[in-house]
C-alpha cells in the first residue's frame, strides 16, 4: 500500500472547481458515519487492526498517515493544481524534506535574496551532509545557465523574494531546469496559490510556510510541499514517514479551518497594501518603497504576467540609519514588531537584525538588506488606522 493512498483519484473529482470553492470544499465531504460538515480531529497516534497487517481502513499509524492531515494535504494540493500534497510541522521542515531528495555531492543553486532560515539550513546543516550551494541573482538567466554544472540537481527559487521582493521568472527558470534535467523548487509562501501557481509555470515542487498566509492567524507553525510528479511524491512520502516531518492532527485541523478564508483574506491584504504603498511613496521620510504592484518596481511587468495579485508584503528603506529605525519601531502602536508574516494583524520587522541576521553582514549589504530596510506584513485592519500609525511613527 502506498503511503499517500490513491491521491490522484481523491483529488480528481474536485479539480473542476475554482480556488474560492476549493479553499472551502477541496478534498472534503461530510463525514460518512456522522454527517459532520467539518472534518473531525483524529487525535490518535495509531489505528486498530482486524488482524496482523490488516487494518480496518487505510490508516495504520499517524506518522505515516492521518485522516485529518490527509484532508488538509488534498486541499492544499488542489489549490496549487497539484496531484500530491504533504503537510509538515514547519516551513523549515518542508524545506528540509525537499532537500532530502538530494545526495551528498549534489549542488543547489539558490536565489541570493532568500529567507534567512533557508540560508542558515543550506550553509550550516546541508553542507555537513555533503550538499553544496551557490547563491545567485536568479533574475540574471545567463548567469544561472553559466553556473549550472553536472553536479547541479536543484534550483531553489523564492518569488517574490524575502525581504527585497524581487520577482523571478518561474517559467524561464523552469525551461532552463528542464533543459539541464534538474529540479525546480519554488517557495510560494508570499504569493500563495491564490495569486501564483508555480506548477502551472513549469515548477516541479512548490513549498509553503503555512505558518504565514495559508493559516493566516499567527497561531500555527506548519509547512507544505506540493507536486504533480508521481516519482517525486513517492520519494517525499517515504522520506516524510522516515524523518517524521509531519503536522499534528490538531494543527492540521486549525490550518484546514483557516484556509477556508484564504481567498478573502488575500484580497483584503492586497487592498490595504496598495493604499499603504501609495502613502509611503509620498512620504518625505522614506528613501525607497519596494512593492511589486507599484509601477516604480523594476519587476512590475513580470509581476503582472506571472501573478494575478500580490497580497500584503512590502519593504521600505527609511531615510537615515539605525537611530531612525529604532525610533520608528518604538512609536508603532497598531503594527506589531515581530518576526513572521501573513497574519490578519499587521506586523513589521527589521530583517538585518531579525529574520536575516544569520546571513553575514557583508553579504546582506551586497544584496541590499541594509540597516535602513524595514519589512511590513500588511494585515486586514482598517487601512486608515494603519496609515495613521505609520505616519505617526515616521
C-alpha positions in Angstrom: 0.0 0.0 0.0 1.4 3.4 -1.0 1.7 5.8 1.9 -0.2 8.6 0.1 -3.1 6.2 -0.9 -4.9 6.9 -4.1 -4.2 10.7 -4.1 -5.0 11.3 -7.7 -8.4 9.8 -7.7 -9.3 11.6 -4.4 -8.3 14.9 -5.9 -9.6 14.4 -9.4 -13.3 14.9 -8.5 -12.6 18.4 -7.1 -10.4 19.8 -9.9 -13.4 21.3 -11.8 -13.8 23.9 -9.1 -12.2 27.3 -8.8 -9.9 28.5 -5.9 -12.6 30.2 -3.8 -14.6 27.0 -3.8 -11.6 24.7 -3.3 -10.5 26.6 -0.3 -13.8 25.7 1.4 -14.6 22.3 -0.1 -11.3 21.0 -1.6 -10.7 17.4 -0.5 -13.6 17.5 1.9 -17.0 15.9 2.2 -19.4 15.3 5.2 -18.3 12.5 7.5 -19.9 9.3 6.3 -20.7 8.0 9.7 -22.0 11.1 11.5 -22.7 13.7 8.7 -20.3 16.1 10.3 -19.7 19.0 7.9 -16.3 19.9 9.4 -13.5 17.4 9.3 -13.1 15.8 12.7 -9.7 16.0 14.6 -8.4 12.4 14.5 -6.2 12.9 17.6 -4.8 9.4 17.7 -1.3 8.0 17.3 -2.3 4.6 16.0 -5.3 2.7 14.4 -6.6 -0.7 15.4 -6.2 -3.6 13.0 -8.5 -6.6 12.3 -5.6 -9.0 12.3 -1.8 -8.7 11.8 -1.1 -6.2 8.9 -4.8 -6.0 8.1 -6.1 -2.5 9.2 -9.8 -1.7 9.4 -9.3 1.0 6.8 -6.3 2.6 5.1 -4.8 4.1 8.2 -2.3 2.4 10.5 -0.1 4.9 12.2 -0.4 8.7 12.4 3.3 9.4 11.5 2.6 7.6 8.2 -0.8 9.0 7.5 -3.7 10.6 9.5 -7.2 11.3 8.2 -7.2 15.0 9.3 -3.8 15.7 7.9 -4.7 13.9 4.6 -7.7 16.1 4.0 -5.5 19.2 4.5 -2.9 17.8 2.2 -5.5 17.2 -0.5 -6.9 20.7 -0.1 -3.5 22.5 -0.5 -2.7 20.2 -3.4 -5.9 21.2 -5.1 -5.3 24.9 -4.6 -1.8 24.6 -6.1 -3.1 22.5 -9.1 -1.1 19.5 -7.8 -1.8 15.8 -7.5 0.0 15.3 -4.2 0.4 17.4 -1.0 2.4 16.9 2.2 1.9 18.8 5.4 4.9 19.2 7.7 5.4 20.6 11.2 7.0 23.8 9.9 8.1 25.6 6.8 11.7 24.6 7.6 10.6 21.0 7.9 9.1 21.2 4.4 12.3 22.7 3.0 14.5 20.1 4.7 12.2 17.4 3.3 12.6 18.7 -0.2 16.4 18.8 0.2 16.2 15.2 1.3 15.7 14.3 -2.3 19.4 15.2 -2.9 22.5 13.2 -2.2 26.0 14.0 -0.9 28.0 15.8 -3.7 24.9 17.3 -5.3 24.7 21.1 -5.8 21.9 23.5 -5.2 21.5 26.9 -7.0 19.6 29.2 -4.8 18.4 32.8 -5.2 20.6 35.2 -3.3 17.8 37.1 -1.7 16.4 34.2 0.3 14.8 33.7 3.7 17.5 33.7 6.4 16.3 30.3 7.8 16.8 28.7 4.3 20.2 30.3 4.0 21.2 29.0 7.5 19.9 25.5 6.7 21.9 25.3 3.5 25.1 26.8 4.8 25.2 25.3 8.3 23.4 21.9 8.1 23.2 20.7 4.5 26.9 21.5 3.9 27.7 18.9 6.6 25.6 16.4 4.6 27.8 17.0 1.6 25.5 19.2 -0.3 26.9 22.4 -1.9 25.2 25.6 -2.8 25.6 28.7 -5.0 23.6 31.8 -4.2 22.9 33.8 -7.3 20.8 36.6 -8.6 18.3 34.4 -10.4 16.9 37.4 -12.3 20.1 37.0 -14.5 19.2 33.9 -16.5 22.5 34.0 -18.4 24.3 33.8 -15.1 22.1 31.0 -14.0 22.8 29.0 -17.2 26.6 29.6 -16.9 26.7 28.3 -13.2 24.8 25.1 -13.9 27.2 22.1 -13.8 26.8 18.3 -14.0 26.6 18.3 -10.1 23.7 20.8 -10.1 20.5 18.9 -9.2 18.1 21.6 -8.0 17.3 25.3 -8.5 15.7 26.9 -5.5 13.5 30.0 -6.1 11.6 32.3 -3.8 9.4 34.7 -5.7 8.6 37.3 -4.6 11.8 37.1 -2.6 12.2 37.7 1.1 12.7 40.6 2.0 13.6 42.5 -1.2 10.5 41.3 -3.1 12.3 40.6 -6.4 10.1 38.8 -8.9 11.9 35.9 -10.5 10.7 34.5 -13.8 9.4 31.0 -12.9 8.7 29.9 -16.5 12.2 30.9 -17.7 13.8 29.1 -14.8 11.7 26.0 -15.4 12.8 25.9 -19.1 16.4 26.1 -18.0 15.9 23.4 -15.4 14.2 21.0 -17.8 16.9 21.7 -20.4 19.5 20.6 -17.9 17.5 17.8 -16.4 17.4 19.3 -12.9 14.6 20.1 -10.4 13.0 23.5 -9.9 11.6 24.1 -6.4 9.6 27.3 -5.8 8.8 28.8 -2.4 5.4 30.3 -2.9 4.8 31.5 0.6 4.4 35.2 -0.1 2.0 34.9 -3.1 0.0 31.8 -2.1 -1.8 29.8 -4.7 -4.5 32.5 -4.8 -2.1 34.8 -6.6 0.5 32.5 -8.1 0.6 28.8 -9.2 4.3 27.8 -9.9 3.4 24.2 -11.1 1.4 25.7 -13.9 4.5 27.6 -14.9 6.7 24.5 -15.0 8.0 24.1 -11.4 8.5 20.6 -10.1 7.9 21.4 -6.5 6.0 24.1 -4.6 6.8 24.8 -0.9 4.9 26.9 1.7 5.4 28.0 5.2 1.8 27.5 6.1 2.6 29.4 9.3 2.1 32.5 7.1 -0.8 33.3 4.8 -2.2 29.8 4.4 -3.0 29.7 8.1 -3.1 33.4 8.4 -3.9 33.7 12.1 -0.4 33.6 13.8 -1.4 30.6 15.9 0.1 27.6 14.0 3.6 26.6 12.8 3.3 24.5 9.7 4.7 23.7 6.2 3.7 22.1 2.9 5.0 20.6 -0.3 3.0 20.1 -3.5 3.9 18.3 -6.7 2.4 16.7 -9.9 5.3 14.2 -10.2 4.5 10.6 -9.2 8.1 9.6 -8.6 8.9 12.8 -6.5 5.7 12.2 -4.5 6.7 8.6 -3.7 10.2 9.7 -2.5 8.8 12.6 -0.5 6.2 10.5 1.3 8.8 7.8 2.0 11.2 10.3 3.5 8.5 12.1 5.4 7.5 8.9 7.1 11.1 8.0 7.9 12.2 11.5 9.0 9.0 12.3 10.9 8.4 15.7 9.2 4.6 15.6 9.9 1.9 18.1 11.0 -0.2 17.1 14.0 -3.9 16.3 13.6 -4.9 19.3 15.7 -2.7 21.8 13.8 -3.9 20.2 10.5 -7.5 20.9 11.6 -6.6 24.5 12.6 -5.0 25.2 9.2 -7.9 23.5 7.4 -10.2 25.8 9.3 -8.2 28.9 8.4 -7.7 28.1 4.8 -11.4 28.5 4.1 -11.0 32.3 4.2 -7.7 32.4 2.3 -9.0 33.9 -0.9 -11.0 36.6 1.0 -8.0 37.4 3.3 -5.5 37.7 0.4 -7.7 40.2 -1.5 -8.1 42.2 1.7 -4.4 42.2 2.4 -3.8 43.4 -1.2 -6.4 46.2 -1.0 -4.7 47.6 2.2 -1.2 47.2 0.9 -1.9 49.1 -2.3 -3.1 52.1 -0.3 -0.2 51.9 2.2 2.3 51.7 -0.7 0.8 54.9 -2.1 1.1 56.6 1.2 4.7 55.6 1.8 5.8 56.6 -1.7 4.6 60.2 -0.9 6.4 60.3 2.5 9.5 62.5 2.7 10.8 60.2 5.4 11.1 57.2 3.0 14.0 56.6 0.7 12.5 53.7 -1.3 9.3 51.7 -1.3 9.6 48.1 -2.5 6.2 46.7 -3.7 5.8 44.7 -6.9 2.4 46.1 -7.7 3.8 49.6 -7.7 4.7 50.8 -11.2 8.0 52.0 -9.8 9.1 48.5 -9.1 11.5 47.1 -11.7 9.6 43.8 -11.9 6.2 45.4 -12.2 5.6 44.0 -15.8 6.7 40.5 -14.8 4.6 40.5 -11.7 1.5 41.4 -13.8 2.1 38.5 -16.2 3.3 35.8 -13.7 0.9 36.7 -10.8 -2.8 37.6 -10.7 -2.3 39.6 -7.4 0.2 40.0 -4.7 -1.0 40.2 -1.1 0.3 42.2 1.8 4.1 42.1 1.8 6.2 45.2 1.2 9.5 46.6 2.3 10.8 50.1 2.5 14.0 52.0 3.3 13.7 54.7 5.9 16.0 57.8 5.5 18.8 57.6 8.0 20.2 54.6 9.9 19.6 52.5 13.0 18.7 55.5 15.1 15.7 56.3 12.8 14.8 52.7 12.5 14.7 52.2 16.3 12.7 55.4 16.7 10.2 54.1 14.1 9.8 50.8 15.9 9.4 52.5 19.3 6.4 54.5 18.1 4.3 52.0 16.2 1.0 51.0 18.0 -1.2 49.1 15.6 1.6 47.4 13.8 3.4 44.8 16.0 7.2 44.5 15.9 7.6 40.7 15.4 9.0 38.1 13.1 6.8 36.1 10.8 4.2 37.5 8.4 0.9 36.7 6.7 -1.4 37.0 9.7 -4.6 39.1 9.8 -2.8 41.5 12.1 -0.1 43.9 10.7 3.4 43.0 11.6 6.7 44.8 10.9 10.3 43.8 11.4 13.9 44.6 10.8 15.5 42.0 8.5 19.1 42.9 9.2 18.8 42.1 12.9 15.9 39.7 12.9 14.8 37.3 10.1 18.0 37.6 8.1 20.6 38.1 10.9 22.0 34.6 10.1 23.3 36.0 6.8 26.7 37.6 7.2 26.6 41.4 7.2 28.8 41.9 4.1 26.5 39.5 2.1 23.3 41.2 3.4 24.5 44.6 2.3 25.8 43.4 -1.0 22.3 42.2 -2.0 20.5 45.2 -0.5 19.5 44.2 3.0 20.8 47.3 4.7 20.2 48.6 8.2 17.6 51.1 6.9 15.4 48.3 5.4 12.1 47.6 7.1 9.8 44.7 6.1 6.0 45.1 6.6 3.3 42.4 6.5 0.1 44.4 6.0 -2.9 43.0 7.8 -6.6 43.4 7.3 -7.3 46.1 9.9 -8.9 49.4 8.8 -6.4 50.9 6.4 -6.9 54.4 7.7 -5.8 53.2 11.2 -2.7 51.6 9.7 -1.7 54.7 7.7 -2.2 56.9 10.8 0.0 54.5 12.7 2.8 54.6 10.1 2.5 58.3 9.7 2.9 58.9 13.5 5.9 56.5 13.7 7.6 58.2 10.8 
